Amino acid sequence: MFVERITFPSGRLLLEGVLTYQEDKASQQALILFSPHPKLGGDMDNNVIKGIGENLVGAGFITLRFNYRGVGRSESASPEISLYDFWDTLDKSNDYKEIVQDGFAALRYAKGLAGIKKVFMAGYSFGAKVMEEIAAGTETEGVAAISLPLRFHDFSTFANLSAKKLIIWGEKDFTASGAEIEAFVNIIRPPKEIVIIKNQDHFFRGHERELSKLIEGILKE
């Protein structure tokens, strides 16, 4: 497994990312990973994002994880504003178009990789909110959403995606109750697969390989 640190443009900004792949075996499939909320410490080295990014390489994917603008070494359009204040403004306005722009930039980069013919996506927590906008605006082979925070965001766009969909929650996820999950599952258009993992919460610490196996199973069908 080879880990390569890269940068790519999002408008006038440069974003940092990590490509992970097999050096001795070409891949035709890319998996883009969307990180959780930076205001809560989320970035491309989050345990779920990094774990999936590394584990899926063995299944024949090139994986791309990246930091949104202003996070880590990704450039910010307003460096004079703190990371917390920037994201707090986005949350209060519920307007994430700049972050969606970063997501489309990652998509363009992944599609431009040599030999790539299929692009898949996976988003964890808030990352699934960013991912739904990207998936709705392009063709994708399949999407995986982990720990959708139904209590905090509207995922109706995700529910109407035509691509095959895997949705995973922990049984004890504080961001989505059993009733909220049941109501949401009922409006998701097929194809879809829903997995509730017993005795797990929102964070899946130590269970990254289990998540990766589930994602591999649905995306490679």
N, C-alpha and C positions, 0 to 999 in steps of 0.2 A: 504494500500500500504506500502510495506517495502522496504527501501533503504539500501543496503549493500555495503560497500566499500571493494573492493577485490584487490588482486594482482595476476598476472599470468606471467609465463616466456615467453620471446621472445629471443631465443638463451640464451646468458649469462645474459641478462638484465631482470629486473622485471618491468613490466608495471602496472600502477594503473588503476582501472576501477570502475564502479558502476553498480551493478545489482539491478534492480527494479522489484518487483513481488508482487503477492498477497500471504500473509502468509497462508490463510485458504483455498486456492484452488490451486491444482497442475496444472501445464501447460505443454503441450507437444510441444509448439512453442516458439522458441527464435528469437528475432530480434536484430541483431548487428547494431550499429550505428557508422558511420564513420564521424569524425569531420572535420571542415574546416581548412584552412591553418594556422599553428601556427605563421608564420611570420606576419600574419595579426591579431593576437590575438585569433585565433581559438583553442578551446580545448573542452573537453567533457562537459563543463558547458555552452557552447554556447546556446543561447535561442532556436534555432531550434532543436538541438540535445537533450537538456535536456527536452524540451517540449514534443517532440515525445516520448522520453524514459519514461516519466511519464504518458502521456495520453494513450499510447497503452497498459499499464498494465491492464486497465479496459476492454480491448478487449480480454484478455486471453493470452497475451504474457509475457514472461520473457524478459526484455530488458537489453542489455549490451552496455554501452558506455565506452570509454576508452581513455586514452591519449597516443599519439605516444611517442616514445623514446625522452627523454629530455624535455618533456612538463609536467608541473606540478610536480608531485612526481614520474613520470616514470623515470627510470634510463637512463643515457646517456652513449654511448660507448666512447664518447670523452668529458668528463665534463669540460675540460680546454677550450673548444670552446664555444662561446656564442650561445644561441638558434638561434638568428638571423643569425649569420655567418654560422652555420650548415645548416640551411634551404636555405640560399642564395646559398650555394655551390650545394645543391641538385637541386635547380631551374635552375641554370646556366648549369648544366650537363644534366638536364631533366632525372635524374636517381634516381628513388624512391624505389629501390629494398629493402632497409633497412626498409622503411615504409610499404611496401607490406609484408615483413616478420612479422612485428608487426600485420598486419591485419590477416594473416594466424594464428598467435598465438591466437588472439581473437577468430577466428573461432574454433580452437581446444578446447579452453576453453568452448565455448558455446555448442559445440557438446558433451562435457563431462559432462554437467550438468545432474543431475538425471531426467529421464523421458522425456528428449527432443527427439522428433522424426522428427521435421521439423525446418529448419533454414531459416530465411528471412534476408534481408539486406537493409539498407537505408543509403545513403550517401548525405551529404549536401555540395555543392560547391566543393572545392578540395577533400573533402571526397568521392565524387562520383568517382573521378579518382582512388583513392585507392581501392574503392569497386569493380570497374570493373575488376581489376586484380584478386581479391579474387573470385569473382563470375565466372570468366572464368576458374578458376583452380579447381572448386569443383561443386558439385550439390547443387543447392539452389532452394527453392520453388518459390521465387519471389524477385524482387529488386525494390526499389524506389529511384529515383534520384531527388534531389531538387536543383534548380538553377545551372544546369550544366554550368560551365564557358567555353563555346565553343570558346570564343575569345582567350583563353589562353592555352587550352589543347586539344589534339586529343582524341576523345571518340569513335573511330571506333571499339574498342574491345567491348565497351558497346553496340553499335548498333547491334553487331552480337551475343549477348547472346541469348541462346534459352529459358531462363526462362521468365516468364511473367514480364513485365516491366511497371512501372509507372514513368512518367517524368513530373515534375512540374516546371514551371517558373513563375515569376512575369512579368506582362506586361511591366514593366519599368526596367527590369533587365539590368544593365550596362555591364554585362559580356557576353551577347548574344543578338544580334539584332533580329528583326523579320525575316529578310532574312536568317540569320544564323540558327535560329531555324527551319524555314521551310525547308531549305536544309538538315539539319540533320534528321529531322523527316522522310523525304522521304527515307532515307537509313536504318532506324531502322527495323530490321526484327520483324515480329509478334511472339507472342502476345505482344501488346503494348497499352498503354493508355496515351494520352498527355493532360495535363491540363495547360492552361494559365490563371492565376488569375488576373483579372482587378485591376488596380490602386495599384498594389503591385510591390515592387522593389526586390532586391536580398536578402534582410534580413528578411522579413516576421515578423517584430517585432509586437507582439500583435496578430498574426494570427497562432500561433503554434497549437491551437486546430483544426482549419480548415485544416491545413496540415495533422494532425493526423487522422482526419476523412477520408480524401482522401486515405491515406495509408492503413488504416484499410479496406476500401471498396475494394481495388484492391487485397490486400494480402489475404483476407479471402474469396475471391470468390471461 
